[in-house]
């Protein structure tokens, strides 16, 4: 069994985005409708720009799936770019502060930022979303579900359900009822108003998104080495998403301001509790966000991420022409005013892939049948 990993390739305005997934087991039914649904959600949300009116993202499977079922071989997914004009795109000599433009130009010794921005673009997150959507199909076979949503945009914040709750259907229904992708209906209009005000000012807005993963058994990840700690793996995966500047698990930074009695989650046992994957153990609070000592503890996993405002501003920012060294205003590339709702979809799928990786580390095999056997032994409670 090879390690469960993925890599992406492609440029924002290149012919296509490609995802290579290795280590995915044989025997999983690959539901393209569900995968494409995730891509459509990523393209939606209030505050998006003109690019999303052009693209109609859909997955084409190029390898690793036969007759709708994974074969155990490397899987290659492709998403075609309709707005494919990489060779015709003009050079960009005025870096946009906040983007990879300047740092990349210095790294690759160029005065044209085009090559850098095409790869650094958040368009690449479509390929990551596709990988996460595939991972979700594996997790769903074991009753594990990831749900992402928007917590805040600018100063407009939502009131969120209790992090110890396991009502997945209610959370999804509330989130999907609006174009802000937030479970709090009363926060929708304040969020929209904040985005409208930013657009009128030629500005952009960021926000905070959250993903919760339900049905995860205790014991994924490890305390044996720093590389295996699931907290760190999740923070690295989410922190690598374009425009993410902060990642929290559970209470996150708030835990530093509270006494231990208000941070740690008391543990109880009730043999009559129905959740087989927790063996009758439960908590009334979930301040740890489902992770203790680098491992899952059976409570819902809670990962929160802060997305900075998009760095491409219609009003521009002070910059320098890399050819002339003269001060100029930064270039404007077609962009969104706010992509926080879309970011919640990306974070959800990136988290799902990382949970699936940890799941495969624990129960892995070359086939779904082998994984199922290991899972059945685990949830039986035999020691």
Number of C-alpha atoms within 10 A of each C-alpha: 13 14 13 21 16 19 13 19 13 21 23 21 21 17 16 18 23 26 25 19 22 19 20 31 25 19 18 20 18 20 13 18 11 14 21 19 15 22 26 19 17 22 24 19 20 22 23 18 16 10 15 15 10 11 15 15 22 21 21 14 18 14 16 20 20 12 8 14 15 21 20 21 17 21 21 21 22 23 22 19 21 15 14 15 13 15 9 8 11 10 12 20 23 26 29 25 20 15 18 19 24 23 15 20 20 12 10 12 10 16 20 22 24 20 18 20 21 20 17 19 16 19 19 22 24 26 28 23 25 29 27 26 27 25 25 23 21 23 21 12 13 16 11 19 19 26 22 29 30 28 27 24 28 19 12 17 19 19 13 14 13 10 20 19 14 16 11 15 10 12 20 17 11 15 20 15 13 16 16 29 27 30 25 21 15 12 19 21 13 17 22 18 12 17 23 19 13 17 18 10 12 14 21 26 24 24 25 23 28 25 27 25 23 22 22 25 24 17 19 25 26 20 15 10 9 12 13 17 21 25 23 15 20 21 19 13 15 26 19 12 19 20 22 19 13 14 21 20 22 21 19 15 11 11 15 10 9 11 9 10 8 11 18 15 17 11 10 10 12 10 10 9 12 10 15 15 20 19 20 14 18 20 15 13 19 24 22 22 27 29 25 19 14 22 20 25 23 24 29 27 25 27 26 26 26 23 25 21 22 21 22 23 23 19 13 17 18 14 19 19 18 20 11 11 11 10 12 16 16 22 21 17 11 12 19 24 26 30 29 34 30 26 31 30 31 31 30 27 28 27 29 31 29 22 27 26 23 23 21 22 16 16 18 24 21 18 17 20 14 15 18 16 12 14 18 15 11 16 14 11 11 7 5
